[in-house]
Amino acid sequence: MPETRATLSEIAAAAGVSVPTVSKVLNGRPDVAPTTRQKVQDLLDRRGYTARRATSSGGAGLIDLVFRDLGSPWAMQILDGVEELTYRAGMGVVVSAVHGRHRTRPDRRWIEQLSARRCDGVLLVLSDLSLSQQSQLDELGIPVVIIDPAGQPGAGIPSVGATNWAGGVAATEHLLGLGHDRIAVIGGQPTVPCSRARVDGYRAAMNAAGRKIPAGYVRHGDFNAPSGYREMNALLDLSRPPTAVFACADQMALGAYEALYERGARVPDDVSIVGFDDLDAARWSAPPLTTVRQPLTEMAGMATRMLLALIAGEELDSHRIELATPLIVRQSTRRPA
């Protein structure tokens, strides 16, 4: 009769090896010494441990990290969070991007490439999968974790996000607390869940404060600076432009800065601006940007831990995790003139 099931850490300690070595044995990889493999396998057998997603051929020690937009400034923060943990686990990282500006899913060839290079697991950033792709990955035994999903993750697909709604509330309440009544929002694409949640948080805070949202005050960009520039100009063209703007991404906030500068308006003397992300550029903008911090590196680290656990055949305690989004107050907001 098998002994009580142990964690991989306990099995590694009993065998005198590292957790990645136990994971390699569990998933049938060839790069383990025969004596070590037998010792670890005996312990795994006694504890009734089987790899829930092990492939018949074993993996190549690789994780695929797929970005929707590899050129975005937050891509490096995500990569930092992934690389540190995969390095310690002895895994390599293959970085790629979804091709096509408006696409959120990898194309058909991507699945074929995953299979060819015997990938162990996949991290998707602001992307999603079709039902067919989910089924193919499941058949291949390749686990997936999504970071900041672009759609509703499929049943059983783990994901790590941020408290976007609460962040939208905090940004708007900050502006209300300074005495602003005419507060506009520039969201990302309305089809993207994190964008909808941030705009919904803005609406909730405005409603809770008894403030009506004027026509034209809810705008939508695409998270990038040019769209922030465009929508800020549209707001300034209104008969009663806002005195404060919540831009649902730092890049859109910086685009709004440029539009205001060209119109001869000053931040925050004429218009207060709040962003979302807390990218490095937020701290060094002029003036430094008040923003909601999205813990991108921590999100990536959490998703990587979850994926490594799945690769090792472990069960997850939770399939949906959201990390807190605190407000970082700098010099881009003040009381209205």
JOCORGI-V485330 format. One record per residue. RES is the residue in one letter. PHI is phi in radians with two decimals (* if undefined). BURIAL is I if it has 9 or more other ideal C-beta (glycine too) atoms within 8 Angstrom, else O. Layout:
res=RES phi=PHI burial=BURIAL
res=RES phi=PHI burial=BURIAL
This chain:
res=M phi=* burial=O
res=P phi=-1.12 burial=O
res=E phi=-1.26 burial=O
res=T phi=-1.02 burial=O
res=R phi=-1.08 burial=O
res=A phi=-1.91 burial=I
res=T phi=-1.38 burial=O
res=L phi=-1.09 burial=I
res=S phi=-1.09 burial=O
res=E phi=-1.18 burial=O
res=I phi=-1.16 burial=I
res=A phi=-1.07 burial=I
res=A phi=-1.13 burial=O
res=A phi=-1.16 burial=O
res=A phi=-1.54 burial=I
res=G phi=1.28 burial=O
res=V phi=-2.25 burial=I
res=S phi=-1.49 burial=O
res=V phi=-1.06 burial=I
res=P phi=-1.00 burial=I
res=T phi=-1.16 burial=I
res=V phi=-1.08 burial=I
res=S phi=-1.06 burial=I
res=K phi=-1.10 burial=I
res=V phi=-1.14 burial=I
res=L phi=-1.05 burial=I
res=N phi=-1.77 burial=I
res=G phi=1.26 burial=I
res=R phi=-1.39 burial=I
res=P phi=-1.46 burial=O
res=D phi=-1.54 burial=O
res=V phi=-2.36 burial=I
res=A phi=-1.03 burial=O
res=P phi=-0.97 burial=O
res=T phi=-1.17 burial=O
res=T phi=-1.14 burial=I
res=R phi=-1.03 burial=I
res=Q phi=-1.13 burial=O
res=K phi=-1.09 burial=I
res=V phi=-1.18 burial=I
res=Q phi=-1.12 burial=I
res=D phi=-1.06 burial=O
res=L phi=-1.14 burial=I
res=L phi=-1.09 burial=I
res=D phi=-1.12 burial=I
res=R phi=-1.12 burial=O
res=R phi=-1.63 burial=I
res=G phi=1.15 burial=O
res=Y phi=-1.60 burial=I
res=T phi=-2.25 burial=O
res=A phi=-1.38 burial=I
res=R phi=-1.08 burial=O
res=R phi=-2.15 burial=I
res=A phi=-1.13 burial=I
res=T phi=-1.62 burial=I
res=S phi=-1.19 burial=O
res=S phi=-1.64 burial=O
res=G phi=1.43 burial=I
res=G phi=-1.50 burial=I
res=A phi=-1.84 burial=I
res=G phi=1.29 burial=I
res=L phi=-2.20 burial=I
res=I phi=-2.07 burial=I
res=D phi=-1.57 burial=I
res=L phi=-1.97 burial=I
res=V phi=-1.96 burial=I
res=F phi=-1.73 burial=I
res=R phi=-1.27 burial=I
res=D phi=-2.44 burial=I
res=L phi=-1.20 burial=O
res=G phi=-1.46 burial=O
res=S phi=-1.26 burial=I
res=P phi=-1.15 burial=O
res=W phi=-1.48 burial=I
res=A phi=-1.09 burial=I
res=M phi=-1.18 burial=O
res=Q phi=-1.14 burial=I
res=I phi=-1.09 burial=I
res=L phi=-1.08 burial=I
res=D phi=-1.03 burial=I
res=G phi=-1.17 burial=I
res=V phi=-1.36 burial=I
res=E phi=-1.12 burial=I
res=E phi=-1.04 burial=I
res=L phi=-1.33 burial=I
res=T phi=-1.17 burial=I
res=Y phi=-1.08 burial=O
res=R phi=-1.14 burial=O
res=A phi=-1.52 burial=I
res=G phi=1.30 burial=O
res=M phi=-1.89 burial=I
res=G phi=-1.67 burial=O
res=V phi=-2.17 burial=I
res=V phi=-1.83 burial=I
res=V phi=-1.81 burial=O
res=S phi=-2.57 burial=I
res=A phi=-2.29 burial=I
res=V phi=-1.21 burial=I
res=H phi=-1.57 burial=O
res=G phi=1.98 burial=O
res=R phi=-0.99 burial=O
res=H phi=-1.81 burial=O
res=R phi=-1.59 burial=I
res=T phi=-2.05 burial=I
res=R phi=-2.14 burial=I
res=P phi=-1.10 burial=I
res=D phi=-1.50 burial=O
res=R phi=-1.07 burial=O
res=R phi=-1.11 burial=O
res=W phi=-1.06 burial=I
res=I phi=-1.07 burial=I
res=E phi=-1.09 burial=O
res=Q phi=-1.18 burial=O
res=L phi=-1.00 burial=I
res=S phi=-1.12 burial=I
res=A phi=-1.12 burial=O
res=R phi=-1.66 burial=I
res=R phi=0.94 burial=I
res=C phi=-1.12 burial=I
res=D phi=-1.54 burial=I
res=G phi=-2.94 burial=I
res=V phi=-2.31 burial=I
res=L phi=-1.99 burial=I
res=L phi=-1.86 burial=I
res=V phi=-1.95 burial=I
res=L phi=0.88 burial=I
res=S phi=-2.36 burial=I
res=D phi=-2.57 burial=I
res=L phi=-2.23 burial=I
res=S phi=-1.31 burial=O
res=L phi=-1.06 burial=O
res=S phi=-1.13 burial=O
res=Q phi=-1.14 burial=I
res=Q phi=-1.03 burial=I
res=S phi=-1.13 burial=O
res=Q phi=-1.12 burial=I
res=L phi=-1.12 burial=I
res=D phi=-1.13 burial=O
res=E phi=-1.14 burial=O
res=L phi=-1.38 burial=I
res=G phi=1.30 burial=I
res=I phi=-1.83 burial=I
res=P phi=-1.29 burial=I
res=V phi=-2.31 burial=I
res=V phi=-2.28 burial=I
res=I phi=-1.85 burial=I
res=I phi=-1.79 burial=I
res=D phi=0.92 burial=I
res=P phi=-1.02 burial=I
res=A phi=-1.44 burial=I
res=G phi=-2.49 burial=O
res=Q phi=-1.34 burial=O
res=P phi=-1.00 burial=I
res=G phi=-1.10 burial=O
res=A phi=-0.97 burial=O
res=G phi=1.47 burial=O
res=I phi=-1.57 burial=I
res=P phi=-1.20 burial=I
res=S phi=-2.60 burial=I
res=V phi=-2.22 burial=I
res=G phi=-2.34 burial=I
res=A phi=-2.18 burial=I
res=T phi=-1.39 burial=I
res=N phi=-1.12 burial=I
res=W phi=-1.08 burial=I
res=A phi=-1.09 burial=I
res=G phi=-1.13 burial=I
res=G phi=-1.11 burial=I
res=V phi=-1.09 burial=I
res=A phi=-1.08 burial=I
res=A phi=-1.09 burial=I
res=T phi=-1.25 burial=I
res=E phi=-1.10 burial=I
res=H phi=-1.06 burial=I
res=L phi=-1.20 burial=I
res=L phi=-1.08 burial=I
res=G phi=-1.13 burial=O
res=L phi=-1.40 burial=I
res=G phi=1.83 burial=O
res=H phi=-1.36 burial=I
res=D phi=-1.91 burial=O
res=R phi=-1.63 burial=I
res=I phi=-1.99 burial=I
res=A phi=-1.85 burial=I
res=V phi=-2.32 burial=I
res=I phi=-2.03 burial=I
res=G phi=-1.58 burial=I
res=G phi=-1.46 burial=I
res=Q phi=-1.06 burial=I
res=P phi=-1.13 burial=I
res=T phi=-1.45 burial=O
res=V phi=-1.58 burial=I
res=P phi=-0.95 burial=I
res=C phi=-1.14 burial=I
res=S phi=-1.17 burial=I
res=R phi=-1.03 burial=I
res=A phi=-1.13 burial=I
res=R phi=-1.16 burial=I
res=V phi=-1.17 burial=I
res=D phi=-1.10 burial=I
res=G phi=-1.11 burial=I
res=Y phi=-1.04 burial=I
res=R phi=-1.07 burial=I
res=A phi=-1.09 burial=I
res=A phi=-1.16 burial=I
res=M phi=-1.11 burial=I
res=N phi=-1.12 burial=O
res=A phi=-1.10 burial=O
res=A phi=-1.55 burial=O
res=G phi=1.28 burial=O
res=R phi=-1.74 burial=I
res=K phi=-1.40 burial=O
res=I phi=-1.69 burial=O
res=P phi=-1.10 burial=O
res=A phi=-1.04 burial=O
res=G phi=1.53 burial=I
res=Y phi=-1.52 burial=I
res=V phi=-1.84 burial=I
res=R phi=-2.00 burial=I
res=H phi=-2.37 burial=I
res=G phi=-2.03 burial=I
res=D phi=-2.35 burial=O
res=F phi=1.38 burial=I
res=N phi=-1.79 burial=I
res=A phi=-1.01 burial=I
res=P phi=-1.01 burial=O
res=S phi=-1.25 burial=I
res=G phi=-1.13 burial=I
res=Y phi=-1.08 burial=I
res=R phi=-1.10 burial=I
res=E phi=-1.27 burial=I
res=M phi=-1.15 burial=I
res=N phi=-1.08 burial=I
res=A phi=-1.10 burial=I
res=L phi=-1.16 burial=I
res=L phi=-1.19 burial=I
res=D phi=-1.42 burial=O
res=L phi=-1.18 burial=I
res=S phi=-1.12 burial=O
res=R phi=-2.20 burial=O
res=P phi=-1.17 burial=I
res=P phi=-1.25 burial=I
res=T phi=-1.69 burial=I
res=A phi=-2.64 burial=I
res=V phi=-2.38 burial=I
res=F phi=-1.75 burial=I
res=A phi=-1.66 burial=I
res=C phi=-1.38 burial=I
res=A phi=-2.81 burial=I
res=D phi=-1.01 burial=I
res=Q phi=-1.10 burial=I
res=M phi=-1.17 burial=I
res=A phi=-1.09 burial=I
res=L phi=-1.22 burial=I
res=G phi=-1.13 burial=I
res=A phi=-1.12 burial=I
res=Y phi=-0.92 burial=I
res=E phi=-1.12 burial=I
res=A phi=-1.08 burial=I
res=L phi=-1.14 burial=I
res=Y phi=-1.04 burial=O
res=E phi=-1.16 burial=O
res=R phi=-1.53 burial=O
res=G phi=1.39 burial=O
res=A phi=-1.68 burial=I
res=R phi=-1.96 burial=O
res=V phi=-1.81 burial=I
res=P phi=-1.76 burial=I
res=D phi=-1.02 burial=O
res=D phi=-1.74 burial=I
res=V phi=-2.44 burial=I
res=S phi=-1.50 burial=I
res=I phi=-2.25 burial=I
res=V phi=-2.14 burial=I
res=G phi=-1.84 burial=I
res=F phi=-2.65 burial=I
res=D phi=2.45 burial=I
res=D phi=1.07 burial=I
res=L phi=-1.21 burial=I
res=D phi=-0.98 burial=O
res=A phi=-1.12 burial=I
res=A phi=-1.10 burial=I
res=R phi=-1.23 burial=I
res=W phi=-1.79 burial=O
res=S phi=-1.26 burial=I
res=A phi=-2.14 burial=O
res=P phi=-1.34 burial=I
res=P phi=-0.95 burial=I
res=L phi=-1.49 burial=I
res=T phi=-1.21 burial=I
res=T phi=-2.69 burial=I
res=V phi=-1.63 burial=I
res=R phi=-1.41 burial=I
res=Q phi=-1.69 burial=I
res=P phi=-1.34 burial=I
res=L phi=-1.07 burial=I
res=T phi=-1.13 burial=I
res=E phi=-1.18 burial=I
res=M phi=-1.06 burial=I
res=A phi=-1.12 burial=I
res=G phi=-1.10 burial=I
res=M phi=-1.10 burial=I
res=A phi=-1.11 burial=I
res=T phi=-1.17 burial=I
res=R phi=-1.06 burial=I
res=M phi=-1.08 burial=I
res=L phi=-1.15 burial=I
res=L phi=-1.08 burial=I
res=A phi=-1.15 burial=I
res=L phi=-1.13 burial=I
res=I phi=-1.05 burial=I
res=A phi=-1.41 burial=I
res=G phi=1.49 burial=I
res=E phi=-1.56 burial=I
res=E phi=-1.54 burial=O
res=L phi=-1.59 burial=I
res=D phi=-1.23 burial=O
res=S phi=-2.54 burial=O
res=H phi=-1.71 burial=O
res=R phi=-2.37 burial=O
res=I phi=-2.16 burial=I
res=E phi=-2.17 burial=O
res=L phi=-1.74 burial=I
res=A phi=-1.18 burial=O
res=T phi=-2.20 burial=I
res=P phi=-1.31 burial=O
res=L phi=-1.45 burial=I
res=I phi=-1.92 burial=I
res=V phi=-1.55 burial=O
res=R phi=-2.17 burial=I
res=Q phi=-1.89 burial=O
res=S phi=-1.66 burial=I
res=T phi=-2.29 burial=I
res=R phi=-2.82 burial=O
res=R phi=-1.12 burial=O
res=P phi=-1.13 burial=I
res=A phi=-1.17 burial=O
